Amino acid sequence: MSTSFAAVVEEVQKLSVEEKEELRHLLDKYLIETRREEIYQHYIESKSAEKEGKLFTPKDNNDLRKWLEG
């Protein structure tokens, strides 16, 4: 991206209230899409780890506590 963040912020400040609201809506939508993709990628990685037998599944709270403590 050749435009600096500061320049983008300056341009946003010049927008009308309606344009700023639309921009906020679009940013929220993009952030949600990005987060969904991250969650999906973690799901794929977990399924792969499960198939390879690398996924840790604690039997109880004590088992989990031991794993967390190293």
N, C-alpha and C positions, 0 to 999 in steps of 0.2 A: 504494500500500500504506500503510495508516494505522498499522500496527504497526511500531514501530522495530526495527531490526536487533538492538539490545541486548536488547529485550524478547523477541524470538524466541530469541536465544541463552539467555536466562534460562529460558525455557520448555523448551528442548531439554535443558538441564542437569537438569531435574526428571524427565525421562523415564526409564523403566527401560532396562536394557541392551538388551533385546529390541526395544523401541521405537526406541532410538537406532540399532540395526543396521538396522531396517526403514527408518528415515528416511535413513540413509546409502545403502541400496540404491536408494531412490526418487530421491535426489539424483543418484547416479551415472547412473541411467537417464535422468533429465531432462537432465543435462549431455551425455550421449551423443546424445540426440535433438537437442539444440540444435546441437551440433557437426556432426552429419550434415546438418542444414538449412543451416548456413553453407557447408559443402562443396558441397552441391547448388546453392546460390545462386551460388557462385563458378564452378561448372561452367556454369550457364546464362549468366552474364556472359561467360565465355570463349568459349562457342559463338557468342554474339551478336557479340563482337569479331572472331572468326574470319570470320564471314559478311560483316562490314563491312570486312574487310581491315585491321583495326586490331591484330591479334594479332601480336606479334613472335615470330618463330621463327628463332633463330640457326642459321647454317649450320655453324659449328664453334666451338671454344673461343675463338678469337681474336675472332670476331664477337660472342660473348657478352661477352667481356671489354670490348670497345669500347663496347658498349651499357651495361654496368654502370658504366663510368667516365664516361658522359655524352657 
